[in-house]
């Protein structure tokens, strides 16, 4: 689900950003999305040791519930508080 976000820019920030987007033939919305994507790419790090990324495909697993219980097979069973 998409979220609408509203913010305030200083007049000079708005003017310079708008001019830059016009030169690139982009809307303000497209430019802001690009900026958010760039920040997320630079700041959100993926754990290179995550089993999802390190396990090699092994072909057919023979496990018939793999599509619904893949986290259990990758990370093991975690006990939740309050559950029996």
PLY file of the C-alpha trace (Angstrom):
ply
format ascii 1.0
element vertex 84
property float x
property float y
property float z
element edge 83
property int vertex1
property int vertex2
end_header
0.00 0.00 0.00
1.39 3.40 -0.94
1.55 6.24 1.58
1.19 9.94 0.87
3.83 12.07 2.56
3.71 15.82 2.96
6.68 18.00 3.87
7.88 21.58 3.73
10.91 22.76 1.77
12.67 26.08 2.04
11.92 28.33 -0.94
15.46 27.98 -2.30
15.41 24.15 -1.92
12.13 23.99 -3.78
13.29 26.31 -6.58
16.58 24.49 -7.17
14.99 21.03 -6.96
12.16 22.00 -9.32
14.62 23.45 -11.86
16.75 20.31 -11.69
13.73 18.07 -12.23
12.56 20.21 -15.17
15.99 19.89 -16.79
15.77 16.11 -16.37
12.19 16.13 -17.67
10.91 14.62 -14.40
8.06 15.58 -12.12
8.70 16.62 -8.52
7.07 13.36 -7.43
9.45 11.28 -9.57
12.44 13.23 -8.27
11.42 12.79 -4.66
10.90 9.06 -5.18
14.37 8.84 -6.73
15.83 10.68 -3.73
14.11 8.35 -1.25
15.25 5.28 -3.21
18.84 6.54 -3.21
18.83 7.15 0.55
17.38 3.70 1.21
19.92 2.00 -1.07
22.77 3.78 0.72
21.51 3.34 4.28
19.75 -0.04 4.43
22.32 -2.79 4.58
21.70 -6.44 3.78
23.30 -9.01 6.06
25.61 -10.96 3.72
25.43 -13.94 6.11
21.63 -14.20 5.84
20.90 -17.85 4.99
18.46 -16.73 2.33
21.36 -15.16 0.44
24.06 -17.74 1.18
22.34 -21.06 0.53
22.76 -22.40 -2.95
19.77 -23.79 -4.83
19.65 -27.52 -4.38
17.01 -28.36 -6.95
13.97 -30.23 -5.72
13.80 -30.37 -1.97
11.17 -33.04 -1.60
9.60 -30.85 1.10
5.99 -30.30 0.14
5.27 -27.38 2.49
8.39 -25.39 1.60
6.45 -22.51 0.06
4.52 -21.87 3.28
7.17 -22.79 5.87
10.36 -21.54 4.22
11.29 -19.30 7.20
11.13 -22.33 9.51
13.50 -24.25 7.25
15.89 -21.31 6.81
15.97 -19.91 10.33
14.64 -22.70 12.54
11.73 -22.62 14.94
11.52 -19.67 17.28
9.36 -19.95 20.39
7.04 -17.01 20.94
6.13 -15.66 24.35
2.75 -16.77 25.58
2.40 -19.59 23.09
2.38 -23.19 24.15
0 1
1 2
2 3
3 4
4 5
5 6
6 7
7 8
8 9
9 10
10 11
11 12
12 13
13 14
14 15
15 16
16 17
17 18
18 19
19 20
20 21
21 22
22 23
23 24
24 25
25 26
26 27
27 28
28 29
29 30
30 31
31 32
32 33
33 34
34 35
35 36
36 37
37 38
38 39
39 40
40 41
41 42
42 43
43 44
44 45
45 46
46 47
47 48
48 49
49 50
50 51
51 52
52 53
53 54
54 55
55 56
56 57
57 58
58 59
59 60
60 61
61 62
62 63
63 64
64 65
65 66
66 67
67 68
68 69
69 70
70 71
71 72
72 73
73 74
74 75
75 76
76 77
77 78
78 79
79 80
80 81
81 82
82 83
